[in-house]
Amino acid sequence: MSELIRQDHNVASGEILERKVTKAEADQISADKIADHVRAEAEADKATQKAALLAKLGITEDEARLLLG
């Protein structure tokens, strides 16, 4: 894995400091990426299931909303 660099911006002075990301920060970045991937997969799966159910029922999403509302 390539080295991660963090940029810290001091708004008051306009100074930009660059430093290496710590192991803890890198671990958190990895965990966040995994969580985002899992969340996206779950959302895609839900959308696929929803589309399959609507197709099985032979109705549109708007028609389903009318039935449920």
PyMOL Python script that loads the backbone (N, CA, C, O; Angstrom):
from pymol import cmd

cmd.read_pdbstr("""\
ATOM      1  N   MET A   1       0.846  -1.175   0.000  1.00  0.00           N
ATOM      2  CA  MET A   1       0.000   0.000   0.000  1.00  0.00           C
ATOM      3  C   MET A   1       0.891   1.239   0.000  1.00  0.00           C
ATOM      4  O   MET A   1       1.915   1.286   0.682  1.00  0.00           O
ATOM      5  N   SER A   2       0.488   2.220  -0.764  1.00  0.00           N
ATOM      6  CA  SER A   2       1.286   3.436  -0.820  1.00  0.00           C
ATOM      7  C   SER A   2       1.111   4.249   0.463  1.00  0.00           C
ATOM      8  O   SER A   2       0.139   4.078   1.198  1.00  0.00           O
ATOM      9  N   GLU A   3       2.044   5.105   0.703  1.00  0.00           N
ATOM     10  CA  GLU A   3       2.033   5.930   1.911  1.00  0.00           C
ATOM     11  C   GLU A   3       0.937   6.987   1.802  1.00  0.00           C
ATOM     12  O   GLU A   3       0.816   7.665   0.781  1.00  0.00           O
ATOM     13  N   LEU A   4       0.144   7.121   2.857  1.00  0.00           N
ATOM     14  CA  LEU A   4      -0.916   8.118   2.870  1.00  0.00           C
ATOM     15  C   LEU A   4      -0.400   9.398   3.505  1.00  0.00           C
ATOM     16  O   LEU A   4       0.286   9.370   4.527  1.00  0.00           O
ATOM     17  N   ILE A   5      -0.736  10.508   2.892  1.00  0.00           N
ATOM     18  CA  ILE A   5      -0.342  11.824   3.379  1.00  0.00           C
ATOM     19  C   ILE A   5      -1.604  12.599   3.727  1.00  0.00           C
ATOM     20  O   ILE A   5      -2.579  12.598   2.974  1.00  0.00           O
ATOM     21  N   ARG A   6      -1.571  13.254   4.868  1.00  0.00           N
ATOM     22  CA  ARG A   6      -2.701  14.077   5.306  1.00  0.00           C
ATOM     23  C   ARG A   6      -2.298  15.538   5.191  1.00  0.00           C
ATOM     24  O   ARG A   6      -1.180  15.916   5.540  1.00  0.00           O
ATOM     25  N   GLN A   7      -3.216  16.350   4.701  1.00  0.00           N
ATOM     26  CA  GLN A   7      -2.984  17.793   4.634  1.00  0.00           C
ATOM     27  C   GLN A   7      -3.870  18.475   5.658  1.00  0.00           C
ATOM     28  O   GLN A   7      -5.089  18.304   5.649  1.00  0.00           O
ATOM     29  N   ASP A   8      -3.259  19.242   6.536  1.00  0.00           N
ATOM     30  CA  ASP A   8      -3.988  20.027   7.527  1.00  0.00           C
ATOM     31  C   ASP A   8      -3.911  21.492   7.103  1.00  0.00           C
ATOM     32  O   ASP A   8      -2.821  22.033   6.918  1.00  0.00           O
ATOM     33  N   HIS A   9      -5.062  22.127   6.951  1.00  0.00           N
ATOM     34  CA  HIS A   9      -5.129  23.514   6.500  1.00  0.00           C
ATOM     35  C   HIS A   9      -5.420  24.428   7.685  1.00  0.00           C
ATOM     36  O   HIS A   9      -6.397  24.223   8.405  1.00  0.00           O
ATOM     37  N   ASN A  10      -4.593  25.414   7.883  1.00  0.00           N
ATOM     38  CA  ASN A  10      -4.835  26.441   8.879  1.00  0.00           C
ATOM     39  C   ASN A  10      -5.498  27.598   8.153  1.00  0.00           C
ATOM     40  O   ASN A  10      -4.849  28.340   7.416  1.00  0.00           O
ATOM     41  N   VAL A  11      -6.785  27.741   8.370  1.00  0.00           N
ATOM     42  CA  VAL A  11      -7.560  28.745   7.637  1.00  0.00           C
ATOM     43  C   VAL A  11      -7.109  30.155   7.987  1.00  0.00           C
ATOM     44  O   VAL A  11      -7.065  31.032   7.125  1.00  0.00           O
ATOM     45  N   ALA A  12      -6.777  30.367   9.244  1.00  0.00           N
ATOM     46  CA  ALA A  12      -6.389  31.708   9.678  1.00  0.00           C
ATOM     47  C   ALA A  12      -5.100  32.172   8.999  1.00  0.00           C
ATOM     48  O   ALA A  12      -5.013  33.314   8.548  1.00  0.00           O
ATOM     49  N   SER A  13      -4.102  31.291   8.924  1.00  0.00           N
ATOM     50  CA  SER A  13      -2.813  31.689   8.361  1.00  0.00           C
ATOM     51  C   SER A  13      -2.658  31.306   6.892  1.00  0.00           C
ATOM     52  O   SER A  13      -1.770  31.812   6.205  1.00  0.00           O
ATOM     53  N   GLY A  14      -3.520  30.416   6.414  1.00  0.00           N
ATOM     54  CA  GLY A  14      -3.398  29.932   5.037  1.00  0.00           C
ATOM     55  C   GLY A  14      -2.339  28.861   4.884  1.00  0.00           C
ATOM     56  O   GLY A  14      -2.090  28.389   3.775  1.00  0.00           O
ATOM     57  N   GLU A  15      -1.715  28.475   5.980  1.00  0.00           N
ATOM     58  CA  GLU A  15      -0.641  27.474   5.954  1.00  0.00           C
ATOM     59  C   GLU A  15      -1.223  26.072   5.760  1.00  0.00           C
ATOM     60  O   GLU A  15      -2.260  25.725   6.327  1.00  0.00           O
ATOM     61  N   ILE A  16      -0.532  25.287   4.951  1.00  0.00           N
ATOM     62  CA  ILE A  16      -0.902  23.892   4.724  1.00  0.00           C
ATOM     63  C   ILE A  16       0.250  23.021   5.203  1.00  0.00           C
ATOM     64  O   ILE A  16       1.377  23.129   4.721  1.00  0.00           O
ATOM     65  N   LEU A  17      -0.058  22.156   6.162  1.00  0.00           N
ATOM     66  CA  LEU A  17       0.944  21.229   6.688  1.00  0.00           C
ATOM     67  C   LEU A  17       0.656  19.828   6.165  1.00  0.00           C
ATOM     68  O   LEU A  17      -0.485  19.367   6.198  1.00  0.00           O
ATOM     69  N   GLU A  18       1.683  19.162   5.688  1.00  0.00           N
ATOM     70  CA  GLU A  18       1.545  17.783   5.232  1.00  0.00           C
ATOM     71  C   GLU A  18       2.274  16.870   6.199  1.00  0.00           C
ATOM     72  O   GLU A  18       3.368  17.181   6.669  1.00  0.00           O
ATOM     73  N   ARG A  19       1.640  15.718   6.492  1.00  0.00           N
ATOM     74  CA  ARG A  19       2.283  14.759   7.365  1.00  0.00           C
ATOM     75  C   ARG A  19       1.811  13.355   6.990  1.00  0.00           C
ATOM     76  O   ARG A  19       0.772  13.192   6.351  1.00  0.00           O
ATOM     77  N   LYS A  20       2.573  12.357   7.389  1.00  0.00           N
ATOM     78  CA  LYS A  20       2.180  10.973   7.160  1.00  0.00           C
ATOM     79  C   LYS A  20       1.004  10.628   8.054  1.00  0.00           C
ATOM     80  O   LYS A  20       0.917  11.093   9.190  1.00  0.00           O
ATOM     81  N   VAL A  21       0.111   9.817   7.540  1.00  0.00           N
ATOM     82  CA  VAL A  21      -1.029   9.339   8.311  1.00  0.00           C
ATOM     83  C   VAL A  21      -0.523   8.306   9.309  1.00  0.00           C
ATOM     84  O   VAL A  21       0.316   7.468   8.982  1.00  0.00           O
ATOM     85  N   THR A  22      -1.046   8.379  10.532  1.00  0.00           N
ATOM     86  CA  THR A  22      -0.639   7.404  11.548  1.00  0.00           C
ATOM     87  C   THR A  22      -1.279   6.056  11.261  1.00  0.00           C
ATOM     88  O   THR A  22      -2.219   5.966  10.472  1.00  0.00           O
ATOM     89  N   LYS A  23      -0.774   5.011  11.897  1.00  0.00           N
ATOM     90  CA  LYS A  23      -1.337   3.664  11.709  1.00  0.00           C
ATOM     91  C   LYS A  23      -2.802   3.652  12.125  1.00  0.00           C
ATOM     92  O   LYS A  23      -3.633   3.054  11.442  1.00  0.00           O
ATOM     93  N   ALA A  24      -3.129   4.305  13.237  1.00  0.00           N
ATOM     94  CA  ALA A  24      -4.519   4.340  13.692  1.00  0.00           C
ATOM     95  C   ALA A  24      -5.419   5.019  12.663  1.00  0.00           C
ATOM     96  O   ALA A  24      -6.528   4.550  12.402  1.00  0.00           O
ATOM     97  N   GLU A  25      -4.948   6.117  12.079  1.00  0.00           N
ATOM     98  CA  GLU A  25      -5.732   6.809  11.047  1.00  0.00           C
ATOM     99  C   GLU A  25      -5.886   5.930   9.806  1.00  0.00           C
ATOM    100  O   GLU A  25      -6.965   5.863   9.218  1.00  0.00           O
ATOM    101  N   ALA A  26      -4.818   5.266   9.416  1.00  0.00           N
ATOM    102  CA  ALA A  26      -4.874   4.389   8.247  1.00  0.00           C
ATOM    103  C   ALA A  26      -5.847   3.231   8.490  1.00  0.00           C
ATOM    104  O   ALA A  26      -6.604   2.850   7.598  1.00  0.00           O
ATOM    105  N   ASP A  27      -5.818   2.676   9.708  1.00  0.00           N
ATOM    106  CA  ASP A  27      -6.747   1.600  10.046  1.00  0.00           C
ATOM    107  C   ASP A  27      -8.192   2.086   9.988  1.00  0.00           C
ATOM    108  O   ASP A  27      -9.074   1.368   9.516  1.00  0.00           O
ATOM    109  N   GLN A  28      -8.432   3.301  10.465  1.00  0.00           N
ATOM    110  CA  GLN A  28      -9.784   3.858  10.440  1.00  0.00           C
ATOM    111  C   GLN A  28     -10.239   4.112   9.003  1.00  0.00           C
ATOM    112  O   GLN A  28     -11.398   3.872   8.667  1.00  0.00           O
ATOM    113  N   ILE A  29      -9.337   4.594   8.163  1.00  0.00           N
ATOM    114  CA  ILE A  29      -9.664   4.820   6.751  1.00  0.00           C
ATOM    115  C   ILE A  29     -10.060   3.499   6.097  1.00  0.00           C
ATOM    116  O   ILE A  29     -11.039   3.444   5.352  1.00  0.00           O
ATOM    117  N   SER A  30      -9.307   2.441   6.372  1.00  0.00           N
ATOM    118  CA  SER A  30      -9.617   1.122   5.818  1.00  0.00           C
ATOM    119  C   SER A  30     -10.967   0.619   6.313  1.00  0.00           C
ATOM    120  O   SER A  30     -11.769   0.108   5.533  1.00  0.00           O
ATOM    121  N   ALA A  31     -11.214   0.764   7.608  1.00  0.00           N
ATOM    122  CA  ALA A  31     -12.487   0.325   8.179  1.00  0.00           C
ATOM    123  C   ALA A  31     -13.655   1.098   7.568  1.00  0.00           C
ATOM    124  O   ALA A  31     -14.704   0.521   7.282  1.00  0.00           O
ATOM    125  N   ASP A  32     -13.473   2.402   7.371  1.00  0.00           N
ATOM    126  CA  ASP A  32     -14.523   3.226   6.764  1.00  0.00           C
ATOM    127  C   ASP A  32     -14.799   2.797   5.329  1.00  0.00           C
ATOM    128  O   ASP A  32     -15.954   2.750   4.906  1.00  0.00           O
ATOM    129  N   LYS A  33     -13.744   2.482   4.576  1.00  0.00           N
ATOM    130  CA  LYS A  33     -13.927   2.034   3.189  1.00  0.00           C
ATOM    131  C   LYS A  33     -14.685   0.721   3.137  1.00  0.00           C
ATOM    132  O   LYS A  33     -15.558   0.537   2.288  1.00  0.00           O
ATOM    133  N   ILE A  34     -14.354  -0.201   4.046  1.00  0.00           N
ATOM    134  CA  ILE A  34     -15.051  -1.494   4.102  1.00  0.00           C
ATOM    135  C   ILE A  34     -16.517  -1.278   4.458  1.00  0.00           C
ATOM    136  O   ILE A  34     -17.399  -1.871   3.838  1.00  0.00           O
ATOM    137  N   ALA A  35     -16.783  -0.433   5.450  1.00  0.00           N
ATOM    138  CA  ALA A  35     -18.162  -0.155   5.851  1.00  0.00           C
ATOM    139  C   ALA A  35     -18.949   0.480   4.705  1.00  0.00           C
ATOM    140  O   ALA A  35     -20.113   0.139   4.493  1.00  0.00           O
ATOM    141  N   ASP A  36     -18.333   1.390   3.972  1.00  0.00           N
ATOM    142  CA  ASP A  36     -18.994   2.018   2.823  1.00  0.00           C
ATOM    143  C   ASP A  36     -19.316   0.983   1.749  1.00  0.00           C
ATOM    144  O   ASP A  36     -20.391   1.018   1.150  1.00  0.00           O
ATOM    145  N   HIS A  37     -18.388   0.067   1.509  1.00  0.00           N
ATOM    146  CA  HIS A  37     -18.600  -0.979   0.508  1.00  0.00           C
ATOM    147  C   HIS A  37     -19.750  -1.897   0.930  1.00  0.00           C
ATOM    148  O   HIS A  37     -20.608  -2.233   0.114  1.00  0.00           O
ATOM    149  N   VAL A  38     -19.765  -2.298   2.185  1.00  0.00           N
ATOM    150  CA  VAL A  38     -20.830  -3.171   2.693  1.00  0.00           C
ATOM    151  C   VAL A  38     -22.179  -2.470   2.583  1.00  0.00           C
ATOM    152  O   VAL A  38     -23.170  -3.077   2.175  1.00  0.00           O
ATOM    153  N   ARG A  39     -22.214  -1.191   2.949  1.00  0.00           N
ATOM    154  CA  ARG A  39     -23.451  -0.416   2.874  1.00  0.00           C
ATOM    155  C   ARG A  39     -23.933  -0.312   1.426  1.00  0.00           C
ATOM    156  O   ARG A  39     -25.126  -0.467   1.161  1.00  0.00           O
ATOM    157  N   ALA A  40     -23.033  -0.054   0.501  1.00  0.00           N
ATOM    158  CA  ALA A  40     -23.408   0.070  -0.912  1.00  0.00           C
ATOM    159  C   ALA A  40     -23.931  -1.250  -1.459  1.00  0.00           C
ATOM    160  O   ALA A  40     -24.898  -1.276  -2.221  1.00  0.00           O
ATOM    161  N   GLU A  41     -23.289  -2.343  -1.067  1.00  0.00           N
ATOM    162  CA  GLU A  41     -23.750  -3.668  -1.505  1.00  0.00           C
ATOM    163  C   GLU A  41     -25.151  -3.955  -0.971  1.00  0.00           C
ATOM    164  O   GLU A  41     -25.990  -4.491  -1.695  1.00  0.00           O
ATOM    165  N   ALA A  42     -25.409  -3.605   0.286  1.00  0.00           N
ATOM    166  CA  ALA A  42     -26.725  -3.834   0.885  1.00  0.00           C
ATOM    167  C   ALA A  42     -27.792  -3.003   0.178  1.00  0.00           C
ATOM    168  O   ALA A  42     -28.897  -3.488  -0.065  1.00  0.00           O
ATOM    169  N   GLU A  43     -27.467  -1.757  -0.151  1.00  0.00           N
ATOM    170  CA  GLU A  43     -28.414  -0.891  -0.852  1.00  0.00           C
ATOM    171  C   GLU A  43     -28.701  -1.430  -2.254  1.00  0.00           C
ATOM    172  O   GLU A  43     -29.845  -1.404  -2.707  1.00  0.00           O
ATOM    173  N   ALA A  44     -27.676  -1.912  -2.934  1.00  0.00           N
ATOM    174  CA  ALA A  44     -27.856  -2.474  -4.275  1.00  0.00           C
ATOM    175  C   ALA A  44     -28.713  -3.733  -4.217  1.00  0.00           C
ATOM    176  O   ALA A  44     -29.573  -3.944  -5.073  1.00  0.00           O
ATOM    177  N   ASP A  45     -28.479  -4.569  -3.206  1.00  0.00           N
ATOM    178  CA  ASP A  45     -29.256  -5.792  -3.038  1.00  0.00           C
ATOM    179  C   ASP A  45     -30.724  -5.462  -2.770  1.00  0.00           C
ATOM    180  O   ASP A  45     -31.622  -6.095  -3.324  1.00  0.00           O
ATOM    181  N   LYS A  46     -30.956  -4.468  -1.920  1.00  0.00           N
ATOM    182  CA  LYS A  46     -32.323  -4.058  -1.611  1.00  0.00           C
ATOM    183  C   LYS A  46     -33.034  -3.535  -2.861  1.00  0.00           C
ATOM    184  O   LYS A  46     -34.204  -3.841  -3.089  1.00  0.00           O
ATOM    185  N   ALA A  47     -32.324  -2.749  -3.663  1.00  0.00           N
ATOM    186  CA  ALA A  47     -32.907  -2.208  -4.893  1.00  0.00           C
ATOM    187  C   ALA A  47     -33.240  -3.328  -5.879  1.00  0.00           C
ATOM    188  O   ALA A  47     -34.270  -3.285  -6.552  1.00  0.00           O
ATOM    189  N   THR A  48     -32.369  -4.322  -5.958  1.00  0.00           N
ATOM    190  CA  THR A  48     -32.614  -5.467  -6.845  1.00  0.00           C
ATOM    191  C   THR A  48     -33.840  -6.239  -6.387  1.00  0.00           C
ATOM    192  O   THR A  48     -34.682  -6.615  -7.202  1.00  0.00           O
ATOM    193  N   GLN A  49     -33.941  -6.476  -5.089  1.00  0.00           N
ATOM    194  CA  GLN A  49     -35.097  -7.197  -4.545  1.00  0.00           C
ATOM    195  C   GLN A  49     -36.390  -6.415  -4.773  1.00  0.00           C
ATOM    196  O   GLN A  49     -37.427  -6.994  -5.096  1.00  0.00           O
ATOM    197  N   LYS A  50     -36.318  -5.100  -4.602  1.00  0.00           N
ATOM    198  CA  LYS A  50     -37.492  -4.258  -4.806  1.00  0.00           C
ATOM    199  C   LYS A  50     -37.945  -4.315  -6.268  1.00  0.00           C
ATOM    200  O   LYS A  50     -39.136  -4.452  -6.549  1.00  0.00           O
ATOM    201  N   ALA A  51     -36.999  -4.211  -7.186  1.00  0.00           N
ATOM    202  CA  ALA A  51     -37.329  -4.257  -8.614  1.00  0.00           C
ATOM    203  C   ALA A  51     -37.925  -5.607  -8.983  1.00  0.00           C
ATOM    204  O   ALA A  51     -38.870  -5.677  -9.769  1.00  0.00           O
ATOM    205  N   ALA A  52     -37.377  -6.680  -8.419  1.00  0.00           N
ATOM    206  CA  ALA A  52     -37.890  -8.021  -8.709  1.00  0.00           C
ATOM    207  C   ALA A  52     -39.319  -8.176  -8.193  1.00  0.00           C
ATOM    208  O   ALA A  52     -40.160  -8.771  -8.867  1.00  0.00           O
ATOM    209  N   LEU A  53     -39.595  -7.647  -7.009  1.00  0.00           N
ATOM    210  CA  LEU A  53     -40.945  -7.743  -6.454  1.00  0.00           C
ATOM    211  C   LEU A  53     -41.937  -6.940  -7.285  1.00  0.00           C
ATOM    212  O   LEU A  53     -43.037  -7.413  -7.569  1.00  0.00           O
ATOM    213  N   LEU A  54     -41.554  -5.727  -7.675  1.00  0.00           N
ATOM    214  CA  LEU A  54     -42.445  -4.921  -8.509  1.00  0.00           C
ATOM    215  C   LEU A  54     -42.725  -5.612  -9.843  1.00  0.00           C
ATOM    216  O   LEU A  54     -43.852  -5.591 -10.336  1.00  0.00           O
ATOM    217  N   ALA A  55     -41.695  -6.219 -10.419  1.00  0.00           N
ATOM    218  CA  ALA A  55     -41.881  -6.936 -11.686  1.00  0.00           C
ATOM    219  C   ALA A  55     -42.796  -8.138 -11.483  1.00  0.00           C
ATOM    220  O   ALA A  55     -43.652  -8.417 -12.322  1.00  0.00           O
ATOM    221  N   LYS A  56     -42.621  -8.839 -10.389  1.00  0.00           N
ATOM    222  CA  LYS A  56     -43.453 -10.012 -10.090  1.00  0.00           C
ATOM    223  C   LYS A  56     -44.915  -9.602  -9.917  1.00  0.00           C
ATOM    224  O   LYS A  56     -45.820 -10.303 -10.368  1.00  0.00           O
ATOM    225  N   LEU A  57     -45.134  -8.472  -9.269  1.00  0.00           N
ATOM    226  CA  LEU A  57     -46.496  -7.981  -9.068  1.00  0.00           C
ATOM    227  C   LEU A  57     -47.060  -7.306 -10.314  1.00  0.00           C
ATOM    228  O   LEU A  57     -48.273  -7.140 -10.445  1.00  0.00           O
ATOM    229  N   GLY A  58     -46.173  -6.920 -11.223  1.00  0.00           N
ATOM    230  CA  GLY A  58     -46.604  -6.272 -12.461  1.00  0.00           C
ATOM    231  C   GLY A  58     -47.091  -4.848 -12.245  1.00  0.00           C
ATOM    232  O   GLY A  58     -47.991  -4.375 -12.939  1.00  0.00           O
ATOM    233  N   ILE A  59     -46.479  -4.160 -11.261  1.00  0.00           N
ATOM    234  CA  ILE A  59     -46.873  -2.778 -10.992  1.00  0.00           C
ATOM    235  C   ILE A  59     -45.631  -1.896 -10.978  1.00  0.00           C
ATOM    236  O   ILE A  59     -44.503  -2.377 -10.863  1.00  0.00           O
ATOM    237  N   THR A  60     -45.869  -0.599 -11.097  1.00  0.00           N
ATOM    238  CA  THR A  60     -44.768   0.361 -11.040  1.00  0.00           C
ATOM    239  C   THR A  60     -44.529   0.778  -9.594  1.00  0.00           C
ATOM    240  O   THR A  60     -45.322   0.457  -8.708  1.00  0.00           O
ATOM    241  N   GLU A  61     -43.446   1.485  -9.365  1.00  0.00           N
ATOM    242  CA  GLU A  61     -43.139   1.979  -8.024  1.00  0.00           C
ATOM    243  C   GLU A  61     -44.198   2.982  -7.563  1.00  0.00           C
ATOM    244  O   GLU A  61     -44.574   2.993  -6.391  1.00  0.00           O
ATOM    245  N   ASP A  62     -44.675   3.813  -8.471  1.00  0.00           N
ATOM    246  CA  ASP A  62     -45.728   4.775  -8.128  1.00  0.00           C
ATOM    247  C   ASP A  62     -47.023   4.059  -7.731  1.00  0.00           C
ATOM    248  O   ASP A  62     -47.705   4.478  -6.795  1.00  0.00           O
ATOM    249  N   GLU A  63     -47.355   2.995  -8.432  1.00  0.00           N
ATOM    250  CA  GLU A  63     -48.539   2.225  -8.088  1.00  0.00           C
ATOM    251  C   GLU A  63     -48.393   1.549  -6.725  1.00  0.00           C
ATOM    252  O   GLU A  63     -49.362   1.451  -5.972  1.00  0.00           O
ATOM    253  N   ALA A  64     -47.192   1.088  -6.410  1.00  0.00           N
ATOM    254  CA  ALA A  64     -46.952   0.480  -5.090  1.00  0.00           C
ATOM    255  C   ALA A  64     -47.121   1.534  -3.996  1.00  0.00           C
ATOM    256  O   ALA A  64     -47.684   1.249  -2.939  1.00  0.00           O
ATOM    257  N   ARG A  65     -46.639   2.740  -4.246  1.00  0.00           N
ATOM    258  CA  ARG A  65     -46.789   3.823  -3.268  1.00  0.00           C
ATOM    259  C   ARG A  65     -48.279   4.137  -3.012  1.00  0.00           C
ATOM    260  O   ARG A  65     -48.691   4.394  -1.881  1.00  0.00           O
ATOM    261  N   LEU A  66     -49.064   4.106  -4.093  1.00  0.00           N
ATOM    262  CA  LEU A  66     -50.499   4.347  -3.936  1.00  0.00           C
ATOM    263  C   LEU A  66     -51.133   3.267  -3.059  1.00  0.00           C
ATOM    264  O   LEU A  66     -51.985   3.564  -2.221  1.00  0.00           O
ATOM    265  N   LEU A  67     -50.719   2.028  -3.250  1.00  0.00           N
ATOM    266  CA  LEU A  67     -51.270   0.937  -2.449  1.00  0.00           C
ATOM    267  C   LEU A  67     -50.895   1.060  -0.980  1.00  0.00           C
ATOM    268  O   LEU A  67     -51.696   0.744  -0.100  1.00  0.00           O
ATOM    269  N   LEU A  68     -49.677   1.521  -0.718  1.00  0.00           N
ATOM    270  CA  LEU A  68     -49.185   1.598   0.653  1.00  0.00           C
ATOM    271  C   LEU A  68     -49.548   2.901   1.344  1.00  0.00           C
ATOM    272  O   LEU A  68     -49.502   2.990   2.570  1.00  0.00           O
ATOM    273  N   GLY A  69     -49.907   3.908   0.567  1.00  0.00           N
ATOM    274  CA  GLY A  69     -50.167   5.234   1.149  1.00  0.00           C
ATOM    275  C   GLY A  69     -51.572   5.414   1.453  1.00  0.00           C
ATOM    276  O   GLY A  69     -51.966   6.470   1.947  1.00  0.00           O
TER     277      GLY A  69
END
""", "prot")
cmd.dss("prot")
cmd.show_as("cartoon", "prot")
cmd.util.cbc("prot")
cmd.orient("prot")
